[in-house]
Amino acid sequence: MDDRDQTLGMDVHMNNMCNETTEKVSAVSIKNSIGMEFMLIPAGEFFLDPSEFDYEISAKVTIPEQFYLGKYQVTQKQWNIVMGDYPSCFEDDNRPVECITWNEVQNFVKKLNELENTDKYRLPSETEWEYACRAGNDTKYFFGNSDMELDNYAWYYLNSGHETHPVGQKKPNPWGLHDMYGNVWEWCQDRYHRNYEEALAEGSAWDFVGSIGIVLRGGAWVNYSDKCRSSYRSSFDSDYASYSVGFRLLMTL
């Protein structure tokens, strides 16, 4: 029996979830029609770091349903298949797409859903992103509290050579996700809320129209280790584009 047949009792569920354009890769990952690979993220919970946001207690965040998250940041080749152009500053099919706005990403999502006749693709909420990044760990990084090992997991200021790199060259986190730190910042679905705890709602995205900016997570090749952490948050306007900003997609079951 090969890896494609070892679905750990999930065959019926996955067959119902996947349409004919989706290829099953293993028990925990699937590929779509344009070669994007997604890792299965289990339901669960994590705790906000009280020292990070000066909370009196560590607030619990619940992720009630499992989902799939992109194993890699969306590449320039994948963007071109859907959108028909190459907007990035660092040109290479296998590097993450960058120099794209949040609004443009929404258009990409719309077109990809149309391409596969579905509505399952979207950006992750920032709580879904952080939960998947932590992969069951409550430390500053999914590998511990020290940044000494960051070079093994991320392209950031000290090792990037001041540019992006092809996705998947660094070690993944415990749930098989690559480049969760560094390479490019990742757009989330949420509008920014200064009080992260107040914006939480069982992992769903904060979408208050009066909010300023859109949330980004993970840090990038331009950043030092203090911004390439599980809980670090940033934000930019929805029409902002930079050679350090990209994204990865979530796929619902």
C-alpha positions in Angstrom: 0.0 0.0 0.0 1.6 3.3 -1.0 1.3 6.7 0.7 -1.7 7.8 -1.4 -3.8 4.9 0.0 -2.8 5.4 3.6 -5.6 7.9 4.6 -6.0 6.8 8.2 -9.7 6.4 8.0 -10.2 9.7 6.2 -11.0 8.4 2.7 -14.8 9.0 2.9 -14.5 12.4 4.4 -11.8 13.6 2.0 -13.6 12.2 -1.0 -16.7 14.2 -0.1 -14.6 17.3 0.5 -12.4 17.2 -2.6 -13.8 18.0 -6.0 -12.5 16.3 -9.2 -9.8 18.9 -9.6 -8.1 18.1 -6.3 -5.4 15.4 -6.1 -4.9 13.5 -2.8 -1.3 13.4 -1.8 -1.3 11.8 1.7 -3.3 11.5 4.9 -2.5 15.1 5.8 -1.9 16.9 2.5 -3.6 17.5 -0.8 -2.8 19.2 -4.1 -5.2 21.3 -6.2 -5.4 21.7 -9.9 -2.6 24.2 -10.2 -0.1 22.3 -8.0 -0.7 24.2 -4.7 -0.2 21.8 -1.8 -2.1 22.1 1.5 -1.4 20.6 4.9 -4.3 19.5 7.2 -4.4 21.5 10.4 -6.3 19.9 13.2 -8.9 21.7 15.4 -7.6 22.8 18.8 -6.6 25.8 20.9 -3.6 28.0 21.8 -2.9 30.7 24.4 -1.8 34.2 23.7 1.5 35.1 25.2 0.7 37.6 28.1 4.2 39.1 27.9 3.7 39.9 24.2 0.7 42.1 24.6 1.0 43.0 28.3 -2.1 40.9 29.2 -2.8 40.1 32.9 -3.7 36.5 31.9 -3.0 34.3 28.9 -6.1 34.3 26.8 -7.2 31.1 25.2 -8.0 31.0 21.5 -10.2 28.2 20.1 -10.0 26.9 16.6 -13.2 24.8 16.4 -12.7 23.1 13.0 -9.8 21.6 11.1 -8.7 23.2 7.8 -6.1 23.0 5.2 -3.3 25.7 5.0 -0.8 26.2 2.1 2.3 24.2 2.7 4.2 27.0 1.0 3.7 30.7 0.3 1.9 31.2 -3.0 4.6 31.2 -5.8 5.0 33.4 -8.8 4.2 30.5 -11.1 0.9 29.8 -9.3 0.0 33.5 -9.4 0.7 33.6 -13.2 -1.5 30.6 -13.9 -4.5 32.3 -12.2 -3.8 36.0 -13.0 -1.7 35.9 -16.1 1.0 38.2 -15.0 4.3 38.4 -13.0 4.1 41.4 -10.6 7.0 40.4 -8.4 10.3 42.4 -8.0 12.4 39.2 -7.5 11.5 37.2 -10.5 11.5 33.4 -10.3 8.7 30.9 -10.7 9.4 29.2 -7.4 9.9 32.3 -5.3 6.9 33.7 -3.4 4.8 36.2 -5.3 5.2 39.7 -3.8 4.5 43.3 -4.7 0.8 42.4 -4.6 -1.9 44.2 -2.5 -4.5 42.6 -0.3 -7.1 43.8 -2.8 -5.3 42.0 -5.6 -5.1 38.8 -3.4 -8.8 38.9 -3.0 -9.1 39.0 -6.8 -6.7 36.0 -7.0 -8.9 34.1 -4.5 -12.0 34.9 -6.4 -10.5 33.7 -9.7 -9.0 30.5 -8.2 -12.4 29.6 -6.7 -14.0 30.2 -10.1 -11.3 28.1 -11.8 -12.1 25.1 -9.5 -15.8 25.8 -9.3 -15.8 26.1 -5.5 -15.7 28.6 -2.7 -13.3 26.8 -0.4 -10.2 29.1 -0.9 -9.6 32.2 1.2 -6.9 34.0 3.3 -6.5 32.7 6.9 -7.6 34.7 9.8 -4.7 35.9 11.9 -5.8 33.5 14.7 -5.8 30.6 12.2 -2.4 31.7 11.0 -0.9 31.9 14.5 -2.4 28.6 15.5 -1.0 26.8 12.5 2.4 28.5 12.9 2.7 27.5 16.6 1.8 23.9 15.7 1.0 23.1 19.3 3.9 25.1 20.9 3.5 28.0 23.3 7.0 29.4 22.9 8.1 32.5 21.0 9.1 30.3 18.0 7.6 26.9 17.3 11.1 25.5 18.0 11.6 27.3 21.3 12.2 30.7 23.0 15.6 31.4 21.5 16.2 32.7 18.0 19.4 30.6 17.7 17.8 28.1 15.4 16.0 30.6 13.2 18.5 30.3 10.4 17.3 26.7 9.9 13.7 27.7 9.4 13.6 31.2 7.9 15.0 33.6 5.4 15.4 36.8 7.3 17.8 39.8 7.5 20.9 38.0 8.6 20.8 35.2 6.0 18.6 36.3 3.1 21.1 38.3 1.1 18.5 41.0 0.9 16.1 39.1 -1.4 13.4 36.4 -1.4 14.2 32.8 -2.0 12.4 29.8 -3.6 9.8 28.4 -1.2 10.4 25.3 0.9 14.2 25.5 1.2 14.1 25.9 5.0 12.9 23.3 7.5 9.1 23.2 8.0 7.3 23.6 11.4 6.0 20.5 13.1 2.8 20.5 11.0 4.7 20.6 7.7 4.4 24.3 6.9 7.4 26.0 5.3 8.5 29.7 5.6 6.0 30.6 8.3 8.8 32.9 9.5 10.5 35.2 7.0 10.8 35.2 3.2 7.7 37.4 2.8 5.1 38.8 5.1 1.8 37.1 4.7 -1.5 38.9 4.3 -4.3 37.7 6.6 -8.0 38.2 6.1 -8.4 40.4 9.1 -8.6 44.1 9.4 -6.2 45.3 12.1 -7.4 45.7 15.7 -5.0 47.1 18.3 -6.4 44.8 20.9 -5.9 41.3 19.5 -7.7 39.7 22.4 -10.9 41.8 21.8 -10.9 40.9 18.1 -10.9 37.1 18.7 -14.0 35.2 17.8 -13.2 31.5 17.6 -10.6 32.0 15.0 -12.7 34.0 12.6 -11.4 37.2 11.0 -12.0 40.6 12.5 -13.8 42.6 9.7 -14.8 45.8 11.3 -14.9 48.5 8.6 -13.6 51.2 10.8 -10.3 49.3 11.5 -7.1 50.7 10.2 -5.1 48.5 7.8 -5.0 44.7 7.1 -3.0 42.3 9.3 0.2 40.7 8.2 2.1 37.9 9.9 5.4 36.1 9.9 8.0 38.7 9.1 10.1 38.8 5.9 13.6 38.7 4.5 14.0 42.4 5.4 13.4 41.8 9.1 15.5 40.8 12.1 14.4 37.8 14.3 12.3 40.0 16.6 9.6 40.3 13.9 9.9 36.7 12.6 7.9 35.2 15.5 4.7 33.4 16.0 2.9 36.2 17.7 4.3 39.3 16.0 1.7 41.4 14.2 1.9 44.2 11.6 -0.5 46.0 9.3 -0.7 47.9 6.0 -3.4 49.5 3.9 -5.3 47.1 1.6 -3.8 48.8 -1.4 -0.2 48.6 -0.2 2.3 46.5 -2.1 5.9 45.7 -1.3 8.7 43.4 -2.4 8.5 41.9 1.1 4.8 41.1 1.2 3.1 38.0 -0.1 0.6 35.4 1.1 -0.5 31.8 1.6 -4.0 30.4 1.2 -6.4 28.5 3.5 -8.7 25.8 2.0 -11.7 24.9 4.0 -13.0 21.3 4.2 
